[in-house]
Amino acid sequence: MCIRIRFLGDFGHLLPFNYRLNLFIYLQYLKIETMKTHYFLRVTVALFILFTVRSSFAQEVIKIDTLPTIYIFSTSLVNKKVHAAFKRDFKDAVQPRWYTMDQNYLVKFISKDQKNRALYNVKGSLIYHITYMNGDNLPKNVSGEINSKYTNDKILTAIHVEQNNRNIWVVNLKSEGSIVVARVEEDEVEEVERYTDTSI
């Protein structure tokens, strides 16, 4: 039996069969190992290129816009005159929150467990003051005037508006099958509206 080995050319037949067979097996082994190495190297390079290209596309470009510099001259939204007037007018105010309305300042706060709103102009003059309350907190003289006109009705809520030396009370009453909105000013009670009570 004669096995020719390619790289030995015409001299391969001169080697004994055992040597030729061993040499053939050894060379096939080297060929497989070399192919494995080349294959592993190719896969490694391909994966490296794939991850490099993928990560370069995955990077985000962050654009930073620079805003103009803002200078803060006061720690408060409200000027000193308005703040001083508020402290003078409402000494027991809790949790004041300030808002601007046109060129005026609106403050929402709690006083005597009631919600309040007050509007000041830039000079610190009070434009109006509104107090929101339930019927139990209504002053006795106002509740007396309401009860004299609406004897069987229950006072639910009230709003007190103080503006330009005027005291106006807007009172919501529960009447038989309806809700009544009444207005009290200078000892006069006037019914403003009457709604059908849909809660029945």
C-alpha positions in Angstrom: 0.0 0.0 0.0 1.5 3.3 -1.1 0.2 6.6 0.4 1.6 9.7 -1.3 2.1 12.8 0.9 1.8 16.0 -1.0 4.7 18.0 0.4 7.1 15.1 0.1 6.4 14.9 -3.6 8.0 11.9 -5.4 10.0 10.9 -2.3 7.0 9.9 -0.2 7.0 6.4 -1.5 10.5 5.8 -0.2 9.4 6.0 3.4 8.2 2.9 5.1 4.4 2.6 5.4 4.2 3.1 9.1 6.2 6.3 8.9 4.1 7.5 6.1 0.9 6.7 7.9 2.1 8.4 11.1 3.3 11.4 9.2 0.0 11.6 7.3 -2.0 11.5 10.6 0.3 14.1 12.2 0.0 16.4 9.2 -3.8 16.1 9.3 -3.8 16.9 13.0 -1.7 20.0 12.3 -4.0 21.0 9.5 -7.1 20.7 11.8 -5.3 22.6 14.6 -4.3 25.3 12.2 -7.8 25.5 10.9 -9.2 25.7 14.4 -6.7 28.5 15.2 -7.6 30.4 12.0 -11.3 29.9 12.6 -11.1 31.0 16.3 -9.0 34.1 15.2 -11.5 35.0 12.5 -14.5 34.7 14.9 -12.7 36.8 17.5 -11.8 39.5 15.0 -15.4 39.5 13.6 -16.9 39.9 17.1 -14.5 42.6 18.0 -15.4 44.6 14.9 -19.1 44.0 15.4 -19.0 45.3 19.0 -16.8 48.2 18.1 -19.1 49.4 15.3 -22.2 48.8 17.5 -20.8 50.8 20.4 -19.8 53.7 18.2 -23.4 53.9 16.9 -24.8 53.5 20.4 -23.1 56.6 21.8 -25.4 59.5 22.3 -24.4 63.0 21.2 -25.2 65.4 24.1 -25.7 68.9 23.1 -25.3 71.4 25.9 -27.1 74.7 25.4 -25.9 77.5 27.5 -28.6 79.8 28.9 -28.0 83.4 29.6 -26.9 84.3 33.1 -29.6 85.2 35.5 -28.9 87.5 38.4 -31.1 87.2 41.5 -31.1 90.3 43.7 -33.7 89.2 46.2 -34.6 85.9 47.8 -38.3 86.8 47.8 -40.8 87.2 45.0 -42.5 90.0 46.9 -41.0 93.5 47.4 -40.4 94.8 50.9 -43.4 97.1 51.1 -45.8 94.4 50.2 -44.2 91.9 52.6 -44.3 94.5 55.5 -47.9 95.3 54.8 -48.9 91.6 54.8 -47.1 91.1 58.1 -48.8 94.1 59.6 -52.3 93.1 58.3 -52.2 89.4 59.1 -50.0 88.7 62.1 -51.3 85.2 62.6 -51.0 84.1 58.9 -49.5 80.6 58.4 -48.1 79.0 55.2 -48.2 82.1 52.9 -47.8 81.3 49.2 -47.2 84.3 46.9 -48.3 84.7 43.2 -48.1 87.5 40.8 -51.3 88.7 39.1 -50.5 91.4 36.5 -48.5 93.9 38.5 -50.1 92.9 41.8 -49.3 90.3 44.4 -51.7 87.6 45.5 -51.0 85.7 48.7 -52.8 82.5 49.8 -52.6 81.6 53.5 -54.2 80.0 56.5 -55.5 82.1 59.4 -57.6 80.8 62.3 -58.0 77.5 60.5 -59.6 79.2 57.5 -58.3 79.7 54.0 -57.6 83.3 53.0 -56.5 85.2 49.9 -55.3 88.8 49.8 -54.3 90.9 46.9 -51.8 93.7 47.3 -50.6 96.3 44.8 -46.9 97.1 44.3 -47.0 99.9 46.9 -48.2 97.5 49.6 -51.9 98.6 49.7 -54.5 95.9 50.2 -56.8 95.7 47.3 -59.1 92.9 48.7 -59.1 90.2 51.3 -61.2 87.0 51.0 -61.9 84.5 53.8 -63.4 81.1 53.1 -65.2 79.4 56.0 -67.9 76.9 57.0 -71.2 77.9 58.4 -70.1 77.3 62.0 -67.5 80.1 61.8 -69.8 82.8 60.6 -70.0 85.8 63.0 -73.2 85.8 65.1 -74.5 89.0 63.7 -74.3 87.8 60.1 -75.7 84.3 60.9 -78.5 86.1 62.8 -79.5 88.2 59.8 -79.4 85.1 57.6 -81.5 83.0 60.0 -84.1 85.7 60.3 -84.8 85.6 56.6 -84.2 81.8 56.0 -85.5 80.3 59.3 -85.6 76.6 58.2 -82.4 76.6 56.1 -79.0 75.4 57.1 -75.9 77.5 56.5 -73.3 75.4 54.7 -70.4 77.7 53.7 -69.6 81.4 53.5 -67.1 83.8 51.9 -66.2 87.1 53.4 -64.9 89.8 51.0 -63.3 93.0 52.3 -62.7 95.6 49.7 -62.7 99.4 49.7 -64.1 99.6 53.2 -66.9 97.2 52.3 -67.7 94.0 54.0 -69.7 91.5 51.8 -70.7 88.1 52.9 -71.7 85.4 50.3 -73.5 82.6 52.1 -74.5 79.1 50.8 -77.6 77.7 52.4 -79.3 74.3 52.1 -83.0 74.8 51.7 -85.8 72.3 51.0 -84.8 70.8 47.6 -82.5 73.7 46.7 -79.3 75.5 47.4 -79.6 79.2 48.1 -76.8 81.8 47.5 -77.4 84.8 49.7 -75.5 88.1 49.9 -75.2 90.1 53.1 -74.0 93.7 53.2 -74.7 96.5 55.7 -77.4 94.4 57.5 -79.3 93.7 54.2 -79.8 90.1 53.0 -80.3 89.6 49.3 -80.9 86.3 47.6 -78.5 86.1 44.6 -79.4 82.6 43.2 -81.3 79.5 43.9 -80.3 76.1 42.5 -82.0 72.7 42.5 -80.3 70.4 45.0 -79.2 67.4 42.9 -77.7 65.6 45.9 -81.1 64.5 47.1 
